[in-house]
Amino acid sequence: MAHSYNDDLRLAHVLADNADNLSMDRFGSIDLQVSTKPDMTYVTESDEAVEATIRRTLKSARTRDIVLGEEQGEEEGTSGPGGRRWIIDPIDGTANFVRGVPVWATLIALEEDGEIVAGCVSAPALGRRWWASKGTGAYTGKSLMSSREIRVSRVTELENASLSYASLGGWDAIGKAEAFAALLRRCWRTRAYGDFFSYMLLAEGAVDIAAEPELKVWDMAALDIIVREAGGTFTSLAGQPGPWGDNALATNSRLHDAAMAYVGHFPDPAPREMSPAEPSWEVEPTPAAPDNVRSFDFTREPSEDLP
C-alpha cells in the first residue's frame, strides 16, 4: 500500500491557517516595515513572522524533520541530515504584498528522500488555497472537507495555448530573451499573472504553460507537486524533473516538448548550435484558416486519468 501523507497535509493546512492570519493582519498596513536582502529582493516583517511561526509549529509537531525556509535557511531536526524536509516560502510575491496587490501566497511543501510528496499554497487575499499529496490528486477549496479536484487542460497546440509568466526580466541573463519572446508570439494568449498564481492556474486548466528563468527551491517546491498531481509536468529549463533547478517550465504535459524547444536552457562553455528540431526565432504563428475559424479545446483532464 502506498504511503499516506494525509496527516502531513492536514498539518500543512494548519500551518497555512496560522500564516494567513499573520499575513492578512499586516497586508495593506501603511506602517509595514520593508527592507532588501543582498540580492535586492524585498523582505518584510510579515515574511519573517510567518516563517517563524511555521518553524515553531513544526519544531513541536515534526521534531525529527528538517526545515528549510527562505528567510532563515535550513535547520536540522533531531533525525539529522536526510529523510524528511519541510520547504517554506512565507510570502511568495512579496513585491505584490508590499504594494497592496492581492496576488501573494504562503508556500508549504514536504520533501521525502529527494521527492516533493505534499504541498499547500494559500493565498488569503484572493480567498484561494490549493494542495496535493503524492498519488491522491490536486485540489482547491477552503479546506480539506470543502474542495474540488483540479486537472490540467487538454490543449495540444502552441497556437491554442495560454502562457503565463512573472516578468520579462531574467530571460536575457540566461541568453533566452529572444527565444522566450518567440514563444510568446507563437502562443494564442499571454499574460503575466506571475509568481505562484501562474502555476496554480495551470493546475486548474486555465493556463497551459508557465515559465520563469530564475527561481529558488522554496519558490517551486509546493507548486511542483500540485502541478504534477493535476496531470501536468514540472521541470527546470534543462529538463530536470521537480523543483531542483534554478528555473522552471510547467505545462499541461502535452505542450512540454514544444515549449522546451524554445526555452530549453542547457548552459555549457561552448556556443551551442541550433539543431534542426529547434524552431527559428523568426517563425511567426501559423496563419489562421482561410475562413478565420479556429477550433479550441479548453477542457480539463478527466479525474480518471490520474496516475
Phi, psi and omega in degrees: 000136180295145179294138179263135176250024182300318180295321178293322180291321175298319178296320179300323177292322176296316178300318180293321178301313180296318179297317180301316181299316181291312185290320180292331179297332182252350181295126180087003181290139181281345180250023180298131180272123183234136175223175177242148176272173180305330179274009176070017172272156182285149167218137181242169175300331180288321175306311185291320181292318180297313180297320181298318182289325176295317179297319179298317180294317179294324180297330179272318187273332182225068187304324187278345188277148172283149175233126175242122179232155182298323188270329187242007176075206186254138178231125182284148174271187182288344180278353181081193184292156178088184177076238187254142180216130174270135182239121191236131164244106188298319174219104174272123187097040183300323179300320175296315180304314182297321185270000180085014176274129188284004182268084175207161186202159169265129182249125183231124181224153175242125176254136175226121179052045175082008180232138174283121187246349177203149179203150178219133178237119183238121181242083189294329180290337175268348185069032184232150175211144179227150179200164179196155169220160188305123174080006184241359181093175180242147188219158171224152181159189181273337181198174178300330183270351180228087189207168172223148179284146179238150180220152178289170182282174177253011182300134185242349183240138178301325181297341179253005190266149172255127183242135177237146181215174181268310178197171178274341178296143179103330180291324178294325182297333179256011177074026184237017182297315181293319180294319180294319177300322178295321177295319177301317180294329183285328185283155180294318186216137177227136179214147178261071176294322167086153171051218183301329191296325177304317186282327177288322174296324176296315180297330179278350181088007180274338177231151185251335182219139172221139183208145175215142186272343184219114181213164173246165185300324181289340175287337192244335192304309181292327180292321183305305184293325180291316178298314183294317181289342175274000178102005181267182178237135181230118180219173167282173177290347174268001177091006180286123181297146175088189185264030191263358176267193180258011183199181185211145167227120178236138181217177175281017182080313181298331186257004189295312182296320181295318179290322180297329179298334178270309191253002178306130186235111182236077187296137174209165185296329185260152175301140183255122180284145179289130178279162180301336183283343183277145182284153171281138182289351179272353183293130177266161178304147179301130181301149178292161178301156183307326181273006178061023178253127178235148181257134180236143174237103182255019180288156178270165175294137175293148184297334180291350178275005179304138180297000000 
